[in-house]
Amino acid sequence: MAKTTESKLVPADIEAPEMPDSMTKKGGFITLFFIAGTLSGVMLSGFGWLANLIVYLVQEFNVESINASQIANVVHGCINLLPILGAIIADSFLGSFQGMILLILTAKLSSLKPPPCEIGSSFCRAPSKLQYVILYLSIATASAGLGGSRYTLATLGANQLDKPKDKETFFNWFFFTVNVSSIISSTAIVYVEDSISWALGYTICFAANFIALAVFLAGQRFYRCDKPQGSQFTGPLRVVVAAVRKRKVALSSRSEDYYHEHCETSKVMPVTANRWFRFLNRAAMKTEGDIDSDGLIARPWKLCSLEQVENLRTVIRLVPIWSSGIFLITPVAIQSSIAVTQALSMDRHLGSNFKIPAASIIVVILVSSSFFVALFDRFVFPTWQKLTGRPLTLLQRIGIGHVIIVISMAISAMVESKRLKTIHDNKLEALPGAIVPMPVWWLFPQLVVIGIGDAFHFPGQTALYYHEFPASLRSIATAMVSLVVGIAFYVSTALVELIRKLTGWLPGNINSGRLDNLYWILVTAGALNFMYFLVCAKLYKCRNIEKEVETNSGFDI
């Protein structure tokens, strides 16, 4: 009987209170070694094929450069949307194994790809339907493995720590690990694919994925894992359904007319009916038949606690800030893919014998981001706090990231103008596949600046959502960054396709286009988006009650 009562006191969609480390004897910093090892293997495997996808499509499957960029953007979007589906880490590795096996076969068997030809030639044969099916199936299954595990590891790692400051530091080093692993993939593995064998490169990715699974399973006995508490979306959905069903019930100003949770160990502070989105308060209004004789909820889809209502309200209040991140990342998505196509048409020689792989150009962003994440975490942020007496808030970090990304797009527009002038001076516009006599180093400044912007906004966004989301929804909080990245890649794909239809700026041969005009459009849109973010940040007030020091969430101009 006691067991039945206990289960009723903790509904399926309410997270059970966390137990201290001293009681669970799990979690802590020791688990981070296993998580870092797993994450490194995942990124070595995933980025090993993803970073070079555009080149693989262009050189091995005769896909036009802009079309290859669009395909890559769709793949990036899929990978970043998958964490919202709540993929289980161990199951995600299975998808990676299957995808890598198929990719190895497409690289090894000539029957699974069209015959080779000169890049940009009008005589290149397109892949057959069967070849396209096998190619896309391999990419889809490999994407499922990468997307299902990356951000899930972020939540798992943060859950091993108790202090908010330790969690913020973890997110900084999480992205540092992602970037360092991606750097290795984008140089060593990409070089193997370009210079030795695509099949060998993909086999290395397969091996890295296997090692990641072994490391993850080795640390299983140390992890502090939340017990399954039902769907993360049940609670918010119940609030909406209950509020709609009670839409005709008059709201009360008395606290006793609302249902409150009764849990002595709960970390949630007592709340009162809030005026923001007042119609949601009806979900917590007690009416006849809502509560049983034990004082518990009898009809969960008609009555919710006021705490659950407040949790949903907090998520809704975060949506404007979250939405501003879509067009913050959209320019980065466009730049990341198009920079590879630019590099393919530029002089990539380092000395007389070595040629930089085009896909490795993205390493500049990763190196820059990794370096500045470490610099900010170890030096800049602590120094700022000592000088000003207060920390640089998460919203301020995100806002600085907005400004830097806009600057990077302006630099990109000017560099592309220089590249097009060089093409015009050498009369190369009408020559598909022509190499522009301009060193690839010209692309470095814009990519370095993008890395600096990423070092500000990515860890800032992840930590903000993790801290501000209700405890019952925390496992999907870090996936919100992944969701906004996924949407941004789809927006970038749609935007590029729209500009291709409305203008002649982005032909199949980018040497005869006007890519600089696209970058100036992104500068204008980014500036407007920053103003929108400022308004959202000014109106938003952090409600997180677990932080040891209350932070000021307004963005100081």
N, C-alpha and C positions, 0 to 999 in steps of 0.2 A: 504493500500500500504506500509505503514511504517512497518507494521508487517511482510509482505513478505520479505522486504529488510533485516530486522533484522535477520530472520531465515536463509537467505542466507549467512550472514556474519559469522555465527557460524555453520560450517558443523557438520554433525551428529557425527563424530568421534573425534571432538575437544572438550576438556573439557572446559566448561564455566568458566570464572574467579571466584575465590572464593571471597565471600563477607565477610567483617569483622564481628566479633561478635556483634559489636555495631549496625550493620544494621540488621543482621539476628535474634539477640537475642536468638540464639540457639547454642548448642555445649558447650564447656568448661568442666571443671572438674566435674560438677554435673552429667553429662551423664555417667561418668566412674563408678559411683556406680551401675547404672542399668546394664551396660555392664559387670562389675565384677560379679554381682549377676547372670546374665544370663549365663556367662561363667562357674561359679561355678556349677550351676545346670546341665549344659550340660556335664561337665567333671565327676561329680558325677554319672550321669546316664550312660554315655558312658563307662567310665573306670571301672564302677562297674561290667559290664559283660565282657568287653574286657580283663581286667587284668587277669581274671580267666578262659579265654576261653580254654587254653591248658589243664588245670585240668579238666574242664567240658567235653572236648572231650575224655580225657583219662579215666576218672572215670565213666562217664555216657554213653558214646557211644563206649567204647572199642577200641579207636583209638591208634595206637602205638605212643610212645612219640615223636620220630623224625617227624613222619607224622603230628602229632598235631602241632608241632612247625612250620612246613611248611605251614599248613593251616592258622595258626595265622599270619604268615608273609604276606601271600596273603591278608588276611583281613586288616592288617595294611596298606599294599600298596594301596588297594582300598580306604580306608578312607582318605589317604593323597593325592590321585589323584582327589578326588571329588571336592575340592574347585576350581580347574581350570575350571570346568564346570559352575562355577558361580551360585551355588545353592542359592536360597533365604532363609534367615534364618527361617522365619515363616513356609515355606514349609518343611524345614528340620525337624522340630519338628514332623510333621505328620509321616515321615518315622520312626523316633525313636519310636513313640507310637505304630505303627504297628509291628515293629520288637520286641519290648519288650513284647507285647501281645503274639506273637508266641513263644518267648523264655520261657515265663511263662508256656505256654501249654506244650512245650517239657519237661520241668522240672516236671510238675504236672501229666501228663498223661503217664502211663507206656506203653501204646500202641504206643507212638511216639518215643520210644528209645528201644534199645536191652536189653535183660535181664542182670542183673548185674553179674559180675564175678571177679575173682582175677586179679589184674593188672599184665599184662605180661604173663598170662596163655595162653597156646595154645588152650584151649577149649573155649575161648571167642567168642561169636557170633557177627559178624559184623552187622551194621545197614542195614535195608532193603532199597531199592531204594526210597520208599515213605518217610521213616524216614530221609534219607539224604536230600531229596528235601525240606521237611519242615524245617529241621535244617538250611540248607544253605539259604533258603528264609528268615528265621528270622534273620540270621546274616547279610545278604545283606541289608535288609531294615533298621535294626538298624545302620549299618555302614553308610548308606546314610545320616541318621539324624546327626550322629556325625561328619562325614566328611564335610557335607555341611555348618555347622555353625561355627566350631572352628576358622578357619583362616579368615572367613568373619568377625567375631567379631573383629579380630585384625585390619583389615583395617578400620572398622567402628569406633573403638576407636581412632585410630590415626587421623582420619579425624575430630575429635571433638576438636583437639588442633592445635594451630597455630605455636608455636615456635619449631624449630627442636630439641632443647635440651629437651623440654617436651615430644616430640614424642619418642626420644630415651629412656627416662626414662619410658614411658608408655610400650614400648616393653619389658623392663626388668621386670616390674611388671605384664605384661600380662603372661609371662612364669612362674613367681612366682605363680600367681593365678592358672594357669593350673596344676602346680606341687602340690600345697597344696591340691587342690580338688582331684587330682589323688591319693594323699597319703591317704586321708580319704576313698576313694573308695577301695583302695588296702588293707586296714586294716579292717575297720568296716564292709563294705558291703561284702568283700571277706570272712571274718570270719562268717558272717551270712550264706552265701552260703555253706561254707564247714562244719560248725558245727551245723547249725539249719535246713535250708531248701533252696535249690536252688530257688524254686518258691518264697519264701519270699524275698530273695535277689533281684531277678529280679523285684518283685513288688516295692521294695524301689527305684530301678532305674527308674521305670515307674513314680513314684511320683516325683522324683527329676526332671525329664524331664518336667512334668506338671508345677512345680514351676518355672522352667527356662523360660518357655513360658510366664507365668503370669508376671514375673519381666520384661522381654523384652518388652512386650506390655505396661506395666505401664510407661516406660520411653520414649515411642514413641514421645510424644509431645516435648521432650527436644532435640532429636537428630538433628544434622545438617546433612542432607542427600543430596548427589549430585543428580541432576535431571538426569534421564536416557538420555544417549547421544549416544545410539546405541551400536553396538558390539565393544568391546575393540580391537578386532583383525582386524577390517575393515581398520583402518589407515595403519598399517604395510603391510597388504595385498595389499592395493592400491599402496603403494610405490614400492613393488616388481613387480606388474603387469605393472605399468607405466614405470619402468626402463627396463623391458623386451620388451615392445612395442616400446620403443625408443632406442633400443640397437644399432641402426645404426646411431643415431644422434651424431655428434661430440661434445665433451665437450668444454665448454668455461671457460676462466679464469676471465671473467667479472661478477661481482655480479648482474648487472642489467639484465643479460640474464636468471636469475633464478627467480622463483616466491617466494615471501615472504608473510607471513601473515601480515595483516594490522589490528591490534587490540591494541588500545591504553592502555587497562587495562591488557594486557597479561603480565605474569611474565617471559615469555621466552625471554632470551637475544638474540639480533640479531646474526645470524650465517652466515658464508660464506661457500662456497663449500669446503668440507673436502676431503683430499686425502685418508683417510681410506675408503676402499670399494668404490672407485671412481665411479664404474659403477652405483651405486645407485643415484648419482647426476643427472643422466639423467632424473629421475622421476620429477625433479623440473625445467628442461630446458623448457623454453617457446618456443612453436612452433605455427605455424599458426592454428587458430581455437581453441586453448586451452583456451583462455580467452574471455569472452563475453564483450558487450559494457559497462557494469558497472565495469569492471576491476576484476570481480570475475571468479572463475574457471568454465568453461563451460563443460569440460569433466573430471570429477573427477577420472576416471580410466585411464586417460592418462596424467594428470598433478597433481602433489602434491606440497605442499609448501616445501621450503628448511628446515623449522623447523620440518616437519613430517619426512623428510629423516634423519635428525640428531637424531630424537627420535628413529627411527629404528636402526640406527648405534650404538647408546648408548646401546640398548638392546643386539645387536650382540656382542659388546665388553665385556659385562658382562657374556656372555655364558661360556667362559673358566673358570672363577672363580666359576660360578654356577656349572659347571660340576665337579669340584674338590670336591664339597660337596657330590657327590653321593658315592664315596668310603670313604669319611669321616664318613658317617652315616651307610654304609653297615655293618661294624664290630659291631656297636652298635645294629643294628637290629638283627644280629645273636646272640649276647651276651644276649639281652633282652629275647629272646625266649628260648634259650638253658639253661640259668641260671635257669629257672623254672623247666626244666626236670632234671637238676643236683640236684636241691633242693628236688625234689620228691624222689631221691635215697639216700639222706643224712639224718643224725639225726637232726630233727627239733624241738626237745623237749626244752621247756623253763621251767625248773622245772620238777616236776613229773606229773603234771596234765594238762599242757597247751602245745599244739603243734602248731607251727607257720604254717599257710597255705602256701603252696609252692608258690602260686602266689604273696604273700605279699613280697617275696624277692626283687621284683622290687621297693618296697618302698624305699630301700636304695638309689637307683639312684635318685628318686624324692626328698627325704629329702636332699641329698647332693646337688643336683642342686638348690633347693629352697634356701637353706642356703647360698650357694656361690653366687647366683644371687643377693641376698640382701646385702651380704658382699661386693661384688664388686661394686655395685651401690652406696652404702652409704659410704664406707670407702676406698677400694683399688683404684678405679679409681680416686676419688678426690685427694687422697694422692699422687698418681702417677703424676697427673697434677701439684700439688704444688711443688713436688720435681724436676720435669724435665722441667716445664714451658710449657708443651704441653700435650694434652690429648692422651690417648691410642687409636689409630685409630681403626675403625671397622675392617679393614683388619688385623691389628695386633691381635685383639681379636680372629678372626677366625683362624689365623695361630697358635696361642697358643693352641686353641682347637684341631687342628690337632695333635700337638705334644702330648698332654695329652691323646688323644684317643689311639694313638699308644702305649704309656706306659701302658694303661689299658689292652690292648690286650696281652702285654708281661707278665703282672701280671696274667692274666687269664690262659695263657699257663702253667705257673709255678704252679699255684694252681691245675689245672687239672692233671698235672703230679703227684702231691702229692696225689690227690684223687685216681688215677689209681694205684699208688703204694700201697695205703691202701687196695684197692680191691684185688690186687694180693697177698698181705701178708695174707689176710683173705680167699683167694681162693673163691671169690664170682663172678668170671667172668661168669660162666655158669648158674647163678641163676637169672632168670628174676624177676624184682621187688624187689630184695634184697636191704636192707637198709645198706649203708656203714657206719661203725662205725667212722664217721668223722663229727664233728659239722658243721652245715650250715654256721656258722660264718666265715668259711674260704672263702666264696664267697664275704664277705663284702668289703675287700680292693679294689678289681677290680671294684665293683659297685660304690663305693665312688669316685674313680678316674674318671669313666665315667661321673658321675654327675658333677664333676668339669669341665670336658671338655665341657659338654652340656651348662653349665653356661657361658662359653666363646663364643662358636660358634653359638648357636641358636639365642640369642638376637642380636648378631653381624650380622649374615646373614640377619635376618628379617629387621633390621634397614638399612643395606646397600642397599638392594633391594628397600626398600620404598623411601629412599633418592635419589637414583641414577636413578630409573625409571622415564621416562617422566611423566608429570602430567596426560596426556591423558591415560596412562596405569597404573596408580598408584593403581587402585582397584585390579589388579591381581598381584601387586608386592609382597605383603605378601604371596600370594598363591604360589609363586615360591619356598619358603622354603618347603611348603607342597608337592609340586611336586617333589622336590629332595628327600624328605623323602620317598614318595611313590615309586619312581623309585629304591631307595636304598633297600627297602624291597623286591621288585621283583628281584633285582640283588642278594640279599642275598639268596633268595629262589632258584634261578638258580644255584648259586655257591655251595650251600649245596647239591643240587641234582646232580651236576656235580661231586663233590668229592665222593658222595655215589656211583656213577656208576664207577668211575675210581679207587677207593681205597676201602678198607674194614674198613676205619676209623669211619664210622658213621652207625653202624648197628641199628636194632630196639631196641636192648638193649645197651644203651650207656656205661654200665659198662664193656662191652667186646670190646669197640672201642678205638680209639685214637683221642679224641677230641682236645688234646693238639697240635697235628700236624696242625689241622685246624687253631688254634689261631696263631701259628708261621707263617703260610702263610699270615694271616691277618696283622701281624706285618710287614712283608716284603712289602706287597702291600701298607700298610698305609704309610710306610717311602717313597716309590717311589711317592705316591700320594702327600705327603707333598712337595717334591721337585718340582713336577708339579705346585702345588699351589704357591710356592715361585716365580716361573717364571711368572705365570699369574699375581700375585699381583705386581711384579716389573714393568711389562709392562703397567698395568692399572693405569689410572689417573682419580681420581674422578672429575666429571664434574658438580656435583650438585651446582646450583647457589643460592639456597634458604638458605643454611647454613650461619649462622651469622659469623662463623669463618672458613676460608678455612683450610681443613685438608690435611696433607701429606699422600698419600695413599700407598707409598712404604713400604715394610715390612723390618724393620731394623733388621739385623742379629747381 
